[in-house]
């Protein structure tokens, strides 16, 4: 079995803009309101799973709002940054391994790679 090279990690801040940021802010406001109402009603035990579900939606919006909203037509800062990273790495002769907690995000990246005629 071949030995793998050491994993290289680099943090990169990606800023959401326009529609994506607006969706995120609205979802966050909805979650905060839900938690406040549960506190007032002393009903937090009953909404724990709903809160986790709403937090997952926030994560999906950060990756690409299409993971949560089927007909979303706006930008996706994280997906665009990922594609840019892939293109720059390939141009430099590197290979990449991309992980995501959402397989649907990988499906969206596949479409981007196909458009750019990048083998995967």
C-alpha positions as CSV (number, residue, x, y, z in Angstrom):
1,X,0.0,0.0,0.0
2,X,1.3,3.4,-0.9
3,X,2.0,5.9,1.9
4,X,0.0,9.0,1.7
5,X,1.6,12.4,2.0
6,X,1.0,14.4,5.1
7,X,-2.3,16.2,5.2
8,X,-2.1,19.9,4.5
9,X,-4.7,22.1,6.2
10,X,-5.2,25.8,5.6
11,X,-8.0,27.8,6.9
12,X,-9.6,30.3,4.4
13,X,-12.3,32.7,5.3
14,X,-15.0,33.0,2.7
15,X,-17.5,35.8,3.1
16,X,-21.1,35.4,2.0
17,X,-22.5,38.2,0.0
18,X,-25.9,39.5,-1.1
19,X,-28.7,36.9,-1.3
20,X,-26.7,34.2,0.5
21,X,-26.0,36.4,3.4
22,X,-29.7,37.6,3.5
23,X,-30.9,34.0,3.6
24,X,-28.4,33.1,6.4
25,X,-29.5,36.2,8.4
26,X,-33.2,35.3,8.0
27,X,-32.6,31.7,9.0
28,X,-30.5,32.8,12.0
29,X,-33.3,35.2,13.1
30,X,-35.8,32.4,12.8
31,X,-33.7,30.1,15.0
32,X,-33.1,32.8,17.6
33,X,-36.9,33.6,17.8
34,X,-37.7,29.9,18.1
35,X,-35.2,29.6,21.1
36,X,-36.6,32.7,22.8
37,X,-40.2,31.5,22.5
38,X,-39.2,28.1,23.9
39,X,-37.5,29.9,26.9
40,X,-40.6,31.9,27.6
41,X,-42.8,28.9,27.4
42,X,-40.2,26.7,29.3
43,X,-40.6,24.3,26.4
44,X,-37.0,23.9,25.4
45,X,-36.9,20.1,25.9
46,X,-39.6,19.7,23.2
47,X,-37.7,21.7,20.5
48,X,-34.2,20.3,20.8
49,X,-34.4,18.3,17.6
50,X,-36.0,21.3,15.8
51,X,-33.1,23.5,16.9
52,X,-30.6,20.9,15.6
53,X,-32.5,20.8,12.3
54,X,-32.4,24.6,12.0
55,X,-28.7,24.6,12.8
56,X,-28.2,22.1,9.9
57,X,-30.0,24.5,7.6
58,X,-27.6,27.3,8.6
59,X,-24.7,25.0,7.7
60,X,-26.3,24.2,4.4
61,X,-26.9,27.8,3.5
62,X,-23.2,28.5,4.3
63,X,-22.1,25.7,1.8
64,X,-24.7,26.5,-0.9
65,X,-28.3,27.7,-0.4
66,X,-29.4,25.1,-3.0
67,X,-28.8,22.4,-0.4
68,X,-31.8,23.8,1.4
69,X,-33.7,25.9,-1.2
70,X,-34.4,24.0,-4.5
71,X,-34.9,27.0,-6.8
72,X,-32.1,29.2,-5.4
73,X,-30.4,31.2,-8.2
74,X,-28.0,33.3,-6.3
75,X,-24.3,33.0,-5.5
76,X,-22.5,30.5,-3.3
77,X,-19.3,31.9,-1.9
78,X,-18.0,28.7,-0.5
79,X,-18.7,26.7,-3.7
80,X,-17.1,29.4,-5.8
81,X,-14.1,29.5,-3.5
82,X,-13.8,25.7,-3.6
83,X,-13.8,25.7,-7.4
84,X,-11.2,28.4,-7.6
85,X,-9.0,26.4,-5.2
86,X,-9.4,23.3,-7.4
87,X,-8.5,25.2,-10.5
88,X,-5.4,26.8,-9.0
89,X,-4.3,23.5,-7.6
90,X,-4.7,21.6,-10.9
91,X,-2.9,24.4,-12.7
92,X,0.0,24.0,-10.3
93,X,0.1,20.2,-10.9
94,X,-1.5,19.2,-7.6
95,X,-4.2,16.7,-6.9
96,X,-6.9,17.2,-4.3
97,X,-9.3,15.2,-2.1
98,X,-12.5,17.0,-1.2
99,X,-14.7,16.1,1.7
100,X,-18.1,17.5,2.6
101,X,-20.6,16.6,5.3
102,X,-23.3,17.0,2.6
103,X,-23.1,14.6,-0.4
104,X,-25.4,17.0,-2.2
105,X,-22.6,19.6,-2.0
106,X,-20.3,17.2,-3.8
107,X,-23.1,16.8,-6.4
108,X,-23.1,20.6,-7.0
109,X,-19.3,20.6,-7.2
110,X,-19.5,17.8,-9.8
111,X,-21.6,20.1,-12.0
112,X,-19.0,22.9,-11.6
113,X,-16.1,20.5,-12.4
114,X,-18.0,19.2,-15.5
115,X,-18.5,22.8,-16.8
116,X,-14.7,23.4,-16.4
117,X,-13.9,20.1,-18.0
118,X,-12.0,19.0,-14.9
119,X,-11.7,15.2,-14.4
120,X,-12.5,13.8,-11.0
